[in-house]
């Protein structure tokens, strides 16, 4: 979809317009007349076209996404979105005629009159929006699918929480635990290999919710560090209802982190790069490990609680 979804037809300058189209109400239908081509849309008694019929006209024939201003058309009246105009090298994908700079103002005006349900209506969203506000809502809709939180690969799987849990267990072999406390031991024979290494993801079932515990090694600038943090499998507003603590130590020393889990709506790298978790520099981690400091042996403990 085009990124300028918040625009209306009036927001677009018309300095480069060559031709436009017009709407005519005649004999119970709206006719979109466009240089040699006519579309007929059934209308109701109030003269408003069927949303489904108009919405079909607003679907780009190239990318199949909804079109937003500026909507382009060829001299024969075939329309397409502004993003796809460049992709087809300024030639109509239907008749191969050169596109030029013809704007389909009529279709843009029709779109302004539409109110459509959210695309996630089938999974619970009850909202209805004006056409030009629908895309902005859908980008933030709480019913939109979640991305896989596994950080070990650029996984493209999306779905609801149930589907994501099954995917993590079956495809990524992630450990699943019940309980609100944890005690994990992390061992690595060569702690000097830390650049962008992802070590472990564990999922906890606590208070009827799911939480992802990440433990990773990466470079912070030029300094190798280890980091543990928690993410909530749900929306950010729900995540704020919980707190957690992490603790690591050894040789009579201890580091403690207390925070609020981040929603998995925030990508794992975004959370990591914001340093929102327990960060342990390699020298300190090896000191905690004891021995000859050639092997990493860290024990991370923690708990999750529900805020009052």
Buried (B, 14 or more C-beta within 10 A) or exposed (E): BBEBBEBBBEEBEEEEEEBBBEBEEEEEBBBBBBBEBEBBBEBEEEEBBEBEBBBEBBBBBBBEBBBBBBBBBBBBBBBBBBBBBEEBEEEBBBEEEEBBEBBBBBBBBBBEEBEBBBBBBEEEBEBEBBBBBBBEBBEEBEBBBBBBBBBBEEBEBEBEBEBBBEBBEEEBEBEEBEEBEBEBEBEBEEBEEBEEBBBBBBBBBBEEBBBBBBBBBBEBEEEBBBBBBBBBBBBBEBBBBBBBBBBBBBEEEEBEBEBBBBBBBBBBEEBBEEEBBBBBBBEBBBBBBEEEBEBBBBBBBBBBEEEE
